Amino acid sequence: MRVTNPVSIIDQQKQVFRILKYGAEVLQRKAAPVTKFDAELRKLFDRMIATMYAEHGVGLAAPQVGVSQQVAVIDISGGEDRSKIIRICNPEIVESHGKQSIEEGCLSFPEIRAVISRPKHVLVKGQDMDGNPIELEGDELLARAFCHEIDHLNGVLIIDHVSALKRDLIKRRIKRKIKNGEWG
Ligand code: NI
């Protein structure tokens, strides 16, 4: 998910991933559960966080960087408060209520926004990077971020939440961008 926020220069010195855009097959595939909670996984988290900040994101899912694993990072403060970083493996929404409909963006759909209906509150279960079970609650923007990133891990994208008419409009815009070499 994406919002406009300042980016820290320090992050850009770390190794960041290239973000895959809509059209990449891995984005529409269900990611595999994490079973190995090792140093590789920690490295993946570090690089995903650096990438999220470098791209002004508030959330990033591993398939967006070409890794088909159920790994997501979220920081709705956009790097303002790093104690708020969420690192989660194998997340699942176990409870949700309420409704909110707000424009959402996605780092895999640059410059495209769509109004998407999401629950106002969610309870998420998953595992931390050591494999310990965790339970997290989210309201408003955080609830949306959880839904958005968990969607990614199931191969579901913002384009799957909009009407057929809006989907066609978005696809036409993307085709134009591909033609102009703006979608790589
Ligand atoms: Ni996204």
Backbone and ligand atoms as CSV (ligand in chain L), in Angstrom:
chain,resi,resn,atom,element,x,y,z
A,1,MET,N,N,0.845,-1.168,0.000
A,1,MET,CA,C,0.000,0.000,0.000
A,1,MET,C,C,0.892,1.233,0.000
A,2,ARG,N,N,0.380,2.350,-0.517
A,2,ARG,CA,C,1.225,3.511,-0.681
A,2,ARG,C,C,0.540,4.781,-0.190
A,3,VAL,N,N,1.295,5.603,0.517
A,3,VAL,CA,C,0.845,6.963,0.829
A,3,VAL,C,C,2.006,7.894,0.518
A,4,THR,N,N,1.734,9.181,0.505
A,4,THR,CA,C,2.827,10.112,0.238
A,4,THR,C,C,3.466,10.473,1.558
A,5,ASN,N,N,4.727,10.248,1.653
A,5,ASN,CA,C,5.456,10.491,2.903
A,5,ASN,C,C,6.927,10.715,2.589
A,6,PRO,N,N,7.631,11.463,3.431
A,6,PRO,CA,C,9.059,11.636,3.159
A,6,PRO,C,C,9.811,10.323,3.340
A,7,VAL,N,N,10.888,10.190,2.610
A,7,VAL,CA,C,11.653,8.944,2.711
A,7,VAL,C,C,13.013,9.226,3.354
A,8,SER,N,N,13.451,8.296,4.161
A,8,SER,CA,C,14.739,8.460,4.813
A,8,SER,C,C,15.872,8.131,3.841
A,9,ILE,N,N,16.923,8.920,3.918
A,9,ILE,CA,C,18.066,8.726,3.016
A,9,ILE,C,C,18.857,7.475,3.411
A,10,ILE,N,N,18.861,7.191,4.711
A,10,ILE,CA,C,19.616,6.044,5.229
A,10,ILE,C,C,19.173,4.744,4.549
A,11,ASP,N,N,17.851,4.593,4.349
A,11,ASP,CA,C,17.325,3.377,3.741
A,11,ASP,C,C,17.874,3.125,2.354
A,12,GLN,N,N,18.120,4.210,1.644
A,12,GLN,CA,C,18.538,4.048,0.254
A,12,GLN,C,C,19.955,3.498,0.146
A,13,GLN,N,N,20.691,3.545,1.265
A,13,GLN,CA,C,22.033,2.975,1.242
A,13,GLN,C,C,21.986,1.471,1.444
A,14,LYS,N,N,20.849,0.974,1.952
A,14,LYS,CA,C,20.692,-0.477,2.131
A,14,LYS,C,C,20.273,-1.072,0.800
A,15,GLN,N,N,20.401,-2.389,0.753
A,15,GLN,CA,C,20.028,-3.076,-0.474
A,15,GLN,C,C,18.510,-3.123,-0.592
A,16,VAL,N,N,17.995,-2.533,-1.640
A,16,VAL,CA,C,16.544,-2.578,-1.813
A,16,VAL,C,C,16.183,-3.448,-3.019
A,17,PHE,N,N,14.981,-3.986,-2.964
A,17,PHE,CA,C,14.473,-4.821,-4.054
A,17,PHE,C,C,13.828,-3.940,-5.129
A,18,ARG,N,N,13.718,-4.500,-6.313
A,18,ARG,CA,C,12.912,-3.873,-7.345
A,18,ARG,C,C,11.483,-4.386,-7.131
A,19,ILE,N,N,10.517,-3.495,-7.199
A,19,ILE,CA,C,9.130,-3.905,-6.989
A,19,ILE,C,C,8.493,-4.321,-8.310
A,20,LEU,N,N,7.881,-5.505,-8.285
A,20,LEU,CA,C,7.238,-6.010,-9.496
A,20,LEU,C,C,5.892,-5.327,-9.693
A,21,LYS,N,N,5.593,-5.046,-10.939
A,21,LYS,CA,C,4.334,-4.377,-11.252
A,21,LYS,C,C,3.300,-5.386,-11.753
A,22,TYR,N,N,2.042,-4.957,-11.728
A,22,TYR,CA,C,0.936,-5.775,-12.205
A,22,TYR,C,C,1.275,-6.370,-13.568
A,23,GLY,N,N,1.042,-7.655,-13.723
A,23,GLY,CA,C,1.421,-8.353,-14.949
A,23,GLY,C,C,2.410,-9.454,-14.608
A,24,ALA,N,N,3.189,-9.245,-13.541
A,24,ALA,CA,C,4.120,-10.286,-13.087
A,24,ALA,C,C,3.301,-11.437,-12.489
A,25,GLU,N,N,3.558,-12.631,-12.967
A,25,GLU,CA,C,2.756,-13.813,-12.598
A,25,GLU,C,C,2.733,-14.044,-11.080
A,26,VAL,N,N,3.857,-13.834,-10.431
A,26,VAL,CA,C,3.979,-14.123,-8.989
A,26,VAL,C,C,2.984,-13.305,-8.146
A,27,LEU,N,N,2.563,-12.165,-8.672
A,27,LEU,CA,C,1.629,-11.305,-7.931
A,27,LEU,C,C,0.234,-11.904,-7.833
A,28,GLN,N,N,-0.088,-12.824,-8.750
A,28,GLN,CA,C,-1.440,-13.382,-8.760
A,28,GLN,C,C,-1.475,-14.846,-8.329
A,29,ARG,N,N,-0.428,-15.230,-7.617
A,29,ARG,CA,C,-0.298,-16.597,-7.117
A,29,ARG,C,C,-0.345,-16.585,-5.589
A,30,LYS,N,N,-0.949,-17.625,-4.996
A,30,LYS,CA,C,-0.946,-17.713,-3.541
A,30,LYS,C,C,0.477,-18.046,-3.079
A,31,ALA,N,N,0.966,-17.291,-2.122
A,31,ALA,CA,C,2.337,-17.492,-1.644
A,31,ALA,C,C,2.403,-18.695,-0.703
A,32,ALA,N,N,3.568,-19.314,-0.654
A,32,ALA,CA,C,3.770,-20.494,0.207
A,32,ALA,C,C,3.960,-20.071,1.662
A,33,PRO,N,N,3.462,-20.868,2.596
A,33,PRO,CA,C,3.677,-20.543,4.011
A,33,PRO,C,C,5.164,-20.592,4.367
A,34,VAL,N,N,5.555,-19.743,5.314
A,34,VAL,CA,C,6.934,-19.762,5.809
A,34,VAL,C,C,7.069,-20.929,6.778
A,35,THR,N,N,8.105,-21.743,6.586
A,35,THR,CA,C,8.338,-22.859,7.510
A,35,THR,C,C,9.721,-22.766,8.150
A,36,LYS,N,N,10.614,-21.986,7.497
A,36,LYS,CA,C,11.970,-21.852,8.047
A,36,LYS,C,C,12.178,-20.442,8.574
A,37,PHE,N,N,12.350,-20.337,9.890
A,37,PHE,CA,C,12.511,-19.026,10.519
A,37,PHE,C,C,13.998,-18.814,10.794
A,38,ASP,N,N,14.733,-18.512,9.741
A,38,ASP,CA,C,16.190,-18.498,9.823
A,38,ASP,C,C,16.761,-17.121,9.461
A,39,ALA,N,N,18.070,-17.075,9.302
A,39,ALA,CA,C,18.762,-15.818,8.991
A,39,ALA,C,C,18.339,-15.271,7.628
A,40,GLU,N,N,18.040,-16.183,6.696
A,40,GLU,CA,C,17.575,-15.770,5.361
A,40,GLU,C,C,16.287,-14.968,5.477
A,41,LEU,N,N,15.407,-15.444,6.337
A,41,LEU,CA,C,14.110,-14.782,6.539
A,41,LEU,C,C,14.321,-13.382,7.127
A,42,ARG,N,N,15.232,-13.281,8.099
A,42,ARG,CA,C,15.549,-11.977,8.691
A,42,ARG,C,C,16.052,-10.997,7.633
A,43,LYS,N,N,16.897,-11.521,6.763
A,43,LYS,CA,C,17.454,-10.694,5.688
A,43,LYS,C,C,16.337,-10.222,4.748
A,44,LEU,N,N,15.425,-11.144,4.463
A,44,LEU,CA,C,14.288,-10.790,3.605
A,44,LEU,C,C,13.477,-9.664,4.252
A,45,PHE,N,N,13.205,-9.785,5.552
A,45,PHE,CA,C,12.468,-8.740,6.270
A,45,PHE,C,C,13.207,-7.403,6.184
A,46,ASP,N,N,14.521,-7.416,6.453
A,46,ASP,CA,C,15.310,-6.174,6.429
A,46,ASP,C,C,15.238,-5.495,5.066
A,47,ARG,N,N,15.405,-6.312,4.035
A,47,ARG,CA,C,15.396,-5.742,2.684
A,47,ARG,C,C,14.004,-5.264,2.286
A,48,MET,N,N,12.982,-5.984,2.726
A,48,MET,CA,C,11.617,-5.547,2.418
A,48,MET,C,C,11.294,-4.233,3.114
A,49,ILE,N,N,11.760,-4.078,4.350
A,49,ILE,CA,C,11.511,-2.829,5.086
A,49,ILE,C,C,12.237,-1.671,4.393
A,50,ALA,N,N,13.491,-1.892,4.022
A,50,ALA,CA,C,14.259,-0.851,3.320
A,50,ALA,C,C,13.554,-0.473,2.008
A,51,THR,N,N,13.037,-1.477,1.317
A,51,THR,CA,C,12.351,-1.241,0.043
A,51,THR,C,C,11.056,-0.456,0.262
A,52,MET,N,N,10.314,-0.855,1.272
A,52,MET,CA,C,9.048,-0.172,1.590
A,52,MET,C,C,9.292,1.315,1.839
A,53,TYR,N,N,10.304,1.629,2.643
A,53,TYR,CA,C,10.595,3.042,2.932
A,53,TYR,C,C,11.108,3.774,1.688
A,54,ALA,N,N,11.976,3.117,0.944
A,54,ALA,CA,C,12.530,3.758,-0.255
A,54,ALA,C,C,11.430,4.095,-1.251
A,55,GLU,N,N,10.361,3.290,-1.250
A,55,GLU,CA,C,9.265,3.479,-2.212
A,55,GLU,C,C,8.081,4.240,-1.607
A,56,HIS,N,N,8.261,4.807,-0.414
A,56,HIS,CA,C,7.202,5.581,0.260
A,56,HIS,C,C,5.976,4.725,0.561
A,57,GLY,N,N,6.195,3.459,0.826
A,57,GLY,CA,C,5.056,2.588,1.098
A,57,GLY,C,C,4.742,2.511,2.580
A,58,VAL,N,N,3.547,2.041,2.894
A,58,VAL,CA,C,3.192,1.761,4.285
A,58,VAL,C,C,3.023,0.262,4.509
A,59,GLY,N,N,3.242,-0.499,3.436
A,59,GLY,CA,C,3.165,-1.949,3.548
A,59,GLY,C,C,3.759,-2.586,2.314
A,60,LEU,N,N,4.266,-3.798,2.476
A,60,LEU,CA,C,4.849,-4.509,1.343
A,60,LEU,C,C,4.744,-6.019,1.609
A,61,ALA,N,N,4.371,-6.758,0.563
A,61,ALA,CA,C,4.253,-8.208,0.681
A,61,ALA,C,C,5.336,-8.846,-0.188
A,62,ALA,N,N,5.864,-9.991,0.281
A,62,ALA,CA,C,7.004,-10.617,-0.398
A,62,ALA,C,C,6.778,-10.892,-1.897
A,63,PRO,N,N,5.560,-11.308,-2.325
A,63,PRO,CA,C,5.394,-11.543,-3.772
A,63,PRO,C,C,5.701,-10.296,-4.615
A,64,GLN,N,N,5.545,-9.110,-4.028
A,64,GLN,CA,C,5.832,-7.870,-4.761
A,64,GLN,C,C,7.315,-7.686,-5.069
A,65,VAL,N,N,8.153,-8.447,-4.356
A,65,VAL,CA,C,9.580,-8.385,-4.656
A,65,VAL,C,C,10.030,-9.725,-5.250
A,66,GLY,N,N,9.050,-10.508,-5.715
A,66,GLY,CA,C,9.355,-11.741,-6.432
A,66,GLY,C,C,9.564,-12.954,-5.544
A,67,VAL,N,N,9.254,-12.823,-4.259
A,67,VAL,CA,C,9.430,-13.941,-3.327
A,67,VAL,C,C,8.045,-14.468,-2.950
A,68,SER,N,N,7.714,-15.672,-3.417
A,68,SER,CA,C,6.374,-16.205,-3.197
A,68,SER,C,C,6.271,-16.901,-1.848
A,69,GLN,N,N,6.403,-16.095,-0.791
A,69,GLN,CA,C,6.321,-16.588,0.581
A,69,GLN,C,C,5.406,-15.677,1.375
A,70,GLN,N,N,4.751,-16.249,2.378
A,70,GLN,CA,C,3.788,-15.461,3.162
A,70,GLN,C,C,4.484,-14.595,4.199
A,71,VAL,N,N,5.064,-13.521,3.695
A,71,VAL,CA,C,5.822,-12.570,4.507
A,71,VAL,C,C,5.331,-11.160,4.165
A,72,ALA,N,N,5.024,-10.364,5.194
A,72,ALA,CA,C,4.593,-8.987,4.936
A,72,ALA,C,C,5.169,-8.043,5.981
A,73,VAL,N,N,5.385,-6.803,5.562
A,73,VAL,CA,C,5.797,-5.748,6.488
A,73,VAL,C,C,4.808,-4.592,6.354
A,74,ILE,N,N,4.550,-3.944,7.482
A,74,ILE,CA,C,3.624,-2.810,7.502
A,74,ILE,C,C,4.187,-1.756,8.440
A,75,ASP,N,N,4.128,-0.503,8.027
A,75,ASP,CA,C,4.408,0.607,8.936
A,75,ASP,C,C,3.540,1.768,8.495
A,76,ILE,N,N,2.405,1.918,9.163
A,76,ILE,CA,C,1.472,2.968,8.727
A,76,ILE,C,C,1.985,4.370,9.066
A,77,SER,N,N,3.072,4.463,9.841
A,77,SER,CA,C,3.653,5.785,10.104
A,77,SER,C,C,4.583,6.179,8.951
A,78,GLY,N,N,4.798,5.276,8.001
A,78,GLY,CA,C,5.647,5.573,6.851
A,78,GLY,C,C,7.087,5.873,7.249
A,79,GLY,N,N,7.542,5.293,8.342
A,79,GLY,CA,C,8.924,5.463,8.766
A,79,GLY,C,C,9.103,6.526,9.848
A,80,GLU,N,N,8.025,7.211,10.196
A,80,GLU,CA,C,8.089,8.259,11.229
A,80,GLU,C,C,8.381,7.649,12.606
A,81,ASP,N,N,7.817,6.486,12.838
A,81,ASP,CA,C,7.980,5.844,14.134
A,81,ASP,C,C,8.305,4.368,13.915
A,82,ARG,N,N,9.607,4.079,13.921
A,82,ARG,CA,C,10.050,2.729,13.535
A,82,ARG,C,C,9.719,1.665,14.569
A,83,SER,N,N,9.269,2.093,15.748
A,83,SER,CA,C,8.850,1.097,16.742
A,83,SER,C,C,7.531,0.465,16.311
A,84,LYS,N,N,6.899,1.073,15.319
A,84,LYS,CA,C,5.578,0.592,14.868
A,84,LYS,C,C,5.674,-0.406,13.717
A,85,ILE,N,N,6.888,-0.746,13.300
A,85,ILE,CA,C,7.032,-1.673,12.176
A,85,ILE,C,C,6.438,-3.034,12.538
A,86,ILE,N,N,5.625,-3.550,11.643
A,86,ILE,CA,C,5.049,-4.882,11.838
A,86,ILE,C,C,5.713,-5.840,10.850
A,87,ARG,N,N,6.250,-6.921,11.392
A,87,ARG,CA,C,6.823,-7.989,10.564
A,87,ARG,C,C,5.986,-9.221,10.837
A,88,ILE,N,N,5.376,-9.753,9.809
A,88,ILE,CA,C,4.497,-10.903,10.050
A,88,ILE,C,C,4.643,-11.975,8.977
A,89,CYS,N,N,4.604,-13.235,9.455
A,89,CYS,CA,C,4.635,-14.391,8.561
A,89,CYS,C,C,3.293,-15.110,8.676
A,90,ASN,N,N,2.870,-15.700,7.594
A,90,ASN,CA,C,1.669,-16.530,7.558
A,90,ASN,C,C,0.447,-15.845,8.198
A,91,PRO,N,N,0.186,-14.577,7.863
A,91,PRO,CA,C,-0.928,-13.882,8.525
A,91,PRO,C,C,-2.286,-14.319,7.988
A,92,GLU,N,N,-3.257,-14.228,8.861
A,92,GLU,CA,C,-4.631,-14.596,8.521
A,92,GLU,C,C,-5.571,-13.669,9.273
A,93,ILE,N,N,-6.620,-13.226,8.613
A,93,ILE,CA,C,-7.630,-12.423,9.318
A,93,ILE,C,C,-8.588,-13.386,9.996
A,94,VAL,N,N,-8.680,-13.297,11.314
A,94,VAL,CA,C,-9.537,-14.236,12.025
A,94,VAL,C,C,-10.836,-13.589,12.487
A,95,GLU,N,N,-10.868,-12.254,12.498
A,95,GLU,CA,C,-12.084,-11.543,12.888
A,95,GLU,C,C,-12.081,-10.205,12.181
A,96,SER,N,N,-13.251,-9.747,11.755
A,96,SER,CA,C,-13.314,-8.405,11.183
A,96,SER,C,C,-14.705,-7.844,11.391
A,97,HIS,N,N,-14.780,-6.523,11.562
A,97,HIS,CA,C,-16.095,-5.893,11.590
A,97,HIS,C,C,-16.024,-4.454,11.125
A,98,GLY,N,N,-17.212,-3.907,10.828
A,98,GLY,CA,C,-17.306,-2.546,10.327
A,98,GLY,C,C,-16.975,-2.478,8.857
A,99,LYS,N,N,-17.045,-1.272,8.313
A,99,LYS,CA,C,-16.789,-1.101,6.887
A,99,LYS,C,C,-16.202,0.284,6.640
A,100,GLN,N,N,-15.241,0.362,5.737
A,100,GLN,CA,C,-14.684,1.643,5.303
A,100,GLN,C,C,-14.410,1.539,3.805
A,101,SER,N,N,-14.670,2.617,3.102
A,101,SER,CA,C,-14.401,2.655,1.662
A,101,SER,C,C,-13.537,3.863,1.368
A,102,ILE,N,N,-12.288,3.611,1.065
A,102,ILE,CA,C,-11.330,4.701,0.846
A,102,ILE,C,C,-10.450,4.351,-0.350
A,103,GLU,N,N,-9.921,5.383,-0.988
A,103,GLU,CA,C,-9.001,5.173,-2.104
A,103,GLU,C,C,-7.725,4.508,-1.623
A,104,GLU,N,N,-7.310,3.484,-2.339
A,104,GLU,CA,C,-6.082,2.777,-1.998
A,104,GLU,C,C,-5.147,2.778,-3.186
A,105,GLY,N,N,-3.859,2.783,-2.881
A,105,GLY,CA,C,-2.861,2.617,-3.928
A,105,GLY,C,C,-2.075,1.357,-3.643
A,106,CYS,N,N,-1.206,1.002,-4.551
A,106,CYS,CA,C,-0.388,-0.202,-4.381
A,106,CYS,C,C,0.922,0.034,-5.121
A,107,LEU,N,N,2.030,-0.343,-4.506
A,107,LEU,CA,C,3.336,-0.125,-5.138
A,107,LEU,C,C,3.461,-0.901,-6.447
A,108,SER,N,N,2.639,-1.933,-6.639
A,108,SER,CA,C,2.671,-2.697,-7.881
A,108,SER,C,C,1.764,-2.097,-8.960
A,109,PHE,N,N,1.061,-1.003,-8.599
A,109,PHE,CA,C,0.198,-0.272,-9.538
A,109,PHE,C,C,0.525,1.217,-9.450
A,110,PRO,N,N,1.744,1.623,-9.837
A,110,PRO,CA,C,2.113,3.031,-9.655
A,110,PRO,C,C,1.129,3.990,-10.327
A,111,GLU,N,N,0.790,5.048,-9.600
A,111,GLU,CA,C,-0.090,6.133,-10.059
A,111,GLU,C,C,-1.544,5.723,-10.234
A,112,ILE,N,N,-1.895,4.519,-9.809
A,112,ILE,CA,C,-3.280,4.081,-9.947
A,112,ILE,C,C,-3.893,3.973,-8.553
A,113,ARG,N,N,-5.112,4.512,-8.437
A,113,ARG,CA,C,-5.792,4.428,-7.153
A,113,ARG,C,C,-7.209,3.927,-7.379
A,114,ALA,N,N,-7.739,3.233,-6.385
A,114,ALA,CA,C,-9.096,2.713,-6.512
A,114,ALA,C,C,-9.767,2.709,-5.151
A,115,VAL,N,N,-11.057,3.048,-5.140
A,115,VAL,CA,C,-11.817,3.015,-3.889
A,115,VAL,C,C,-12.154,1.557,-3.598
A,116,ILE,N,N,-11.761,1.122,-2.415
A,116,ILE,CA,C,-11.952,-0.278,-2.041
A,116,ILE,C,C,-12.628,-0.366,-0.679
A,117,SER,N,N,-13.594,-1.244,-0.597
A,117,SER,CA,C,-14.304,-1.446,0.657
A,117,SER,C,C,-13.550,-2.474,1.505
A,118,ARG,N,N,-13.282,-2.070,2.749
A,118,ARG,CA,C,-12.536,-2.939,3.671
A,118,ARG,C,C,-13.216,-2.912,5.031
A,119,PRO,N,N,-12.960,-3.920,5.877
A,119,PRO,CA,C,-13.467,-3.811,7.247
A,119,PRO,C,C,-12.767,-2.673,8.001
A,120,LYS,N,N,-13.457,-2.153,9.018
A,120,LYS,CA,C,-12.899,-1.057,9.802
A,120,LYS,C,C,-11.959,-1.575,10.888
A,121,HIS,N,N,-12.160,-2.819,11.245
A,121,HIS,CA,C,-11.372,-3.411,12.323
A,121,HIS,C,C,-11.067,-4.867,11.970
A,122,VAL,N,N,-9.834,-5.271,12.178
A,122,VAL,CA,C,-9.492,-6.685,11.948
A,122,VAL,C,C,-8.633,-7.231,13.094
A,123,LEU,N,N,-8.753,-8.519,13.287
A,123,LEU,CA,C,-7.867,-9.233,14.204
A,123,LEU,C,C,-7.089,-10.221,13.332
A,124,VAL,N,N,-5.772,-10.136,13.429
A,124,VAL,CA,C,-4.905,-10.932,12.562
A,124,VAL,C,C,-4.060,-11.881,13.411
A,125,LYS,N,N,-3.990,-13.122,12.955
A,125,LYS,CA,C,-3.090,-14.076,13.612
A,125,LYS,C,C,-1.989,-14.451,12.636
A,126,GLY,N,N,-0.818,-14.675,13.169
A,126,GLY,CA,C,0.290,-15.074,12.317
A,126,GLY,C,C,1.464,-15.457,13.181
A,127,GLN,N,N,2.667,-15.340,12.603
A,127,GLN,CA,C,3.879,-15.656,13.357
A,127,GLN,C,C,4.891,-14.540,13.186
A,128,ASP,N,N,5.723,-14.343,14.206
A,128,ASP,CA,C,6.793,-13.351,14.079
A,128,ASP,C,C,7.978,-13.998,13.362
A,129,MET,N,N,9.101,-13.269,13.262
A,129,MET,CA,C,10.188,-13.824,12.445
A,129,MET,C,C,10.936,-14.967,13.123
A,130,ASP,N,N,10.602,-15.228,14.397
A,130,ASP,CA,C,11.175,-16.398,15.064
A,130,ASP,C,C,10.216,-17.576,15.063
A,131,GLY,N,N,9.027,-17.376,14.491
A,131,GLY,CA,C,8.059,-18.454,14.424
A,131,GLY,C,C,7.077,-18.478,15.586
A,132,ASN,N,N,7.211,-17.493,16.511
A,132,ASN,CA,C,6.275,-17.431,17.633
A,132,ASN,C,C,4.913,-16.944,17.150
A,133,PRO,N,N,3.840,-17.529,17.690
A,133,PRO,CA,C,2.520,-17.043,17.286
A,133,PRO,C,C,2.277,-15.608,17.764
A,134,ILE,N,N,1.693,-14.777,16.905
A,134,ILE,CA,C,1.350,-13.406,17.291
A,134,ILE,C,C,-0.086,-13.113,16.875
A,135,GLU,N,N,-0.681,-12.179,17.605
A,135,GLU,CA,C,-2.037,-11.753,17.326
A,135,GLU,C,C,-2.025,-10.231,17.331
A,136,LEU,N,N,-2.505,-9.623,16.278
A,136,LEU,CA,C,-2.461,-8.163,16.167
A,136,LEU,C,C,-3.826,-7.627,15.772
A,137,GLU,N,N,-4.143,-6.449,16.309
A,137,GLU,CA,C,-5.401,-5.812,15.953
A,137,GLU,C,C,-5.127,-4.570,15.139
A,138,GLY,N,N,-6.023,-4.263,14.226
A,138,GLY,CA,C,-5.851,-3.042,13.450
A,138,GLY,C,C,-7.173,-2.349,13.214
A,139,ASP,N,N,-7.147,-1.006,13.332
A,139,ASP,CA,C,-8.309,-0.171,13.032
A,139,ASP,C,C,-7.964,0.729,11.863
A,140,GLU,N,N,-8.998,1.203,11.182
A,140,GLU,CA,C,-8.855,2.222,10.132
A,140,GLU,C,C,-7.734,1.895,9.145
A,141,LEU,N,N,-6.713,2.791,9.054
A,141,LEU,CA,C,-5.638,2.584,8.068
A,141,LEU,C,C,-4.899,1.266,8.302
A,142,LEU,N,N,-4.672,0.921,9.577
A,142,LEU,CA,C,-3.954,-0.331,9.846
A,142,LEU,C,C,-4.791,-1.550,9.419
A,143,ALA,N,N,-6.095,-1.471,9.620
A,143,ALA,CA,C,-6.977,-2.567,9.171
A,143,ALA,C,C,-6.889,-2.714,7.661
A,144,ARG,N,N,-6.880,-1.586,6.959
A,144,ARG,CA,C,-6.771,-1.623,5.500
A,144,ARG,C,C,-5.439,-2.206,5.064
A,145,ALA,N,N,-4.382,-1.784,5.754
A,145,ALA,CA,C,-3.043,-2.269,5.398
A,145,ALA,C,C,-2.959,-3.786,5.584
A,146,PHE,N,N,-3.491,-4.290,6.695
A,146,PHE,CA,C,-3.498,-5.746,6.901
A,146,PHE,C,C,-4.243,-6.440,5.762
A,147,CYS,N,N,-5.440,-5.941,5.443
A,147,CYS,CA,C,-6.248,-6.574,4.385
A,147,CYS,C,C,-5.511,-6.537,3.057
A,148,HIS,N,N,-4.913,-5.382,2.750
A,148,HIS,CA,C,-4.225,-5.198,1.472
A,148,HIS,C,C,-3.035,-6.166,1.343
A,149,GLU,N,N,-2.222,-6.243,2.399
A,149,GLU,CA,C,-1.019,-7.091,2.324
A,149,GLU,C,C,-1.385,-8.585,2.377
A,150,ILE,N,N,-2.395,-8.935,3.161
A,150,ILE,CA,C,-2.813,-10.341,3.211
A,150,ILE,C,C,-3.419,-10.738,1.867
A,151,ASP,N,N,-4.132,-9.826,1.232
A,151,ASP,CA,C,-4.612,-10.066,-0.140
A,151,ASP,C,C,-3.442,-10.437,-1.044
A,152,HIS,N,N,-2.363,-9.640,-0.987
A,152,HIS,CA,C,-1.187,-9.912,-1.825
A,152,HIS,C,C,-0.700,-11.348,-1.627
A,153,LEU,N,N,-0.703,-11.822,-0.374
A,153,LEU,CA,C,-0.181,-13.157,-0.085
A,153,LEU,C,C,-1.097,-14.245,-0.632
A,154,ASN,N,N,-2.335,-13.850,-0.954
A,154,ASN,CA,C,-3.283,-14.786,-1.564
A,154,ASN,C,C,-3.428,-14.552,-3.065
A,155,GLY,N,N,-2.577,-13.706,-3.615
A,155,GLY,CA,C,-2.621,-13.441,-5.050
A,155,GLY,C,C,-3.757,-12.514,-5.461
A,156,VAL,N,N,-4.314,-11.789,-4.491
A,156,VAL,CA,C,-5.433,-10.874,-4.769
A,156,VAL,C,C,-4.907,-9.440,-4.815
A,157,LEU,N,N,-5.325,-8.694,-5.832
A,157,LEU,CA,C,-4.811,-7.334,-6.049
A,157,LEU,C,C,-5.942,-6.315,-6.026
A,158,ILE,N,N,-5.601,-5.020,-5.947
A,158,ILE,CA,C,-6.649,-3.985,-5.863
A,158,ILE,C,C,-7.603,-4.083,-7.050
A,159,ILE,N,N,-7.093,-4.479,-8.186
A,159,ILE,CA,C,-7.894,-4.582,-9.405
A,159,ILE,C,C,-8.994,-5.652,-9.260
A,160,ASP,N,N,-8.795,-6.595,-8.343
A,160,ASP,CA,C,-9.793,-7.648,-8.118
A,160,ASP,C,C,-10.951,-7.168,-7.248
A,161,HIS,N,N,-10.824,-5.974,-6.674
A,161,HIS,CA,C,-11.857,-5.460,-5.767
A,161,HIS,C,C,-12.766,-4.439,-6.435
A,162,VAL,N,N,-12.462,-4.041,-7.656
A,162,VAL,CA,C,-13.239,-2.959,-8.286
A,162,VAL,C,C,-14.245,-3.523,-9.289
A,163,SER,N,N,-15.148,-2.676,-9.745
A,163,SER,CA,C,-16.168,-3.094,-10.716
A,163,SER,C,C,-15.497,-3.442,-12.047
A,164,ALA,N,N,-16.241,-4.185,-12.886
A,164,ALA,CA,C,-15.712,-4.570,-14.197
A,164,ALA,C,C,-15.368,-3.329,-15.019
A,165,LEU,N,N,-16.200,-2.303,-14.885
A,165,LEU,CA,C,-15.989,-1.064,-15.640
A,165,LEU,C,C,-14.674,-0.393,-15.224
A,166,LYS,N,N,-14.501,-0.255,-13.898
A,166,LYS,CA,C,-13.291,0.370,-13.366
A,166,LYS,C,C,-12.052,-0.484,-13.718
A,167,ARG,N,N,-12.230,-1.814,-13.678
A,167,ARG,CA,C,-11.112,-2.710,-13.996
A,167,ARG,C,C,-10.639,-2.491,-15.437
A,168,ASP,N,N,-11.622,-2.362,-16.347
A,168,ASP,CA,C,-11.285,-2.115,-17.756
A,168,ASP,C,C,-10.538,-0.793,-17.914
A,169,LEU,N,N,-11.011,0.226,-17.190
A,169,LEU,CA,C,-10.353,1.543,-17.248
A,169,LEU,C,C,-8.905,1.435,-16.780
A,170,ILE,N,N,-8.711,0.739,-15.664
A,170,ILE,CA,C,-7.357,0.586,-15.113
A,170,ILE,C,C,-6.481,-0.191,-16.103
A,171,LYS,N,N,-7.028,-1.282,-16.657
A,171,LYS,CA,C,-6.250,-2.093,-17.598
A,171,LYS,C,C,-5.865,-1.289,-18.836
A,172,ARG,N,N,-6.785,-0.445,-19.284
A,172,ARG,CA,C,-6.474,0.386,-20.457
A,172,ARG,C,C,-5.356,1.378,-20.141
A,173,ARG,N,N,-5.421,1.961,-18.932
A,173,ARG,CA,C,-4.356,2.892,-18.510
A,173,ARG,C,C,-3.008,2.185,-18.451
A,174,ILE,N,N,-3.028,0.944,-17.930
A,174,ILE,CA,C,-1.776,0.187,-17.815
A,174,ILE,C,C,-1.226,-0.141,-19.207
A,175,LYS,N,N,-2.128,-0.532,-20.120
A,175,LYS,CA,C,-1.689,-0.844,-21.494
A,175,LYS,C,C,-1.002,0.358,-22.127
A,176,ARG,N,N,-1.587,1.539,-21.878
A,176,ARG,CA,C,-0.978,2.770,-22.403
A,176,ARG,C,C,0.407,2.984,-21.809
A,177,LYS,N,N,0.500,2.753,-20.504
A,177,LYS,CA,C,1.784,2.926,-19.817
A,177,LYS,C,C,2.827,1.926,-20.341
A,178,ILE,N,N,2.393,0.679,-20.592
A,178,ILE,CA,C,3.325,-0.325,-21.118
A,178,ILE,C,C,3.842,0.138,-22.480
A,179,LYS,N,N,2.912,0.630,-23.310
A,179,LYS,CA,C,3.253,1.111,-24.653
A,179,LYS,C,C,4.277,2.250,-24.584
A,180,ASN,N,N,4.110,3.101,-23.565
A,180,ASN,CA,C,5.017,4.247,-23.398
A,180,ASN,C,C,6.280,3.890,-22.625
A,181,GLY,N,N,6.434,2.611,-22.313
A,181,GLY,CA,C,7.618,2.182,-21.564
A,181,GLY,C,C,7.636,2.645,-20.134
A,182,GLU,N,N,6.426,2.866,-19.567
A,182,GLU,CA,C,6.349,3.366,-18.189
A,182,GLU,C,C,5.932,2.274,-17.202
A,183,TRP,N,N,6.004,1.043,-17.626
A,183,TRP,CA,C,5.523,-0.055,-16.750
A,183,TRP,C,C,6.529,-1.195,-16.855
A,184,GLY,N,N,7.633,-1.079,-16.162
A,184,GLY,CA,C,8.654,-2.126,-16.316
A,184,GLY,C,C,8.979,-2.838,-15.049
L,1,NI,NI,NI,-0.040,-3.520,-2.743
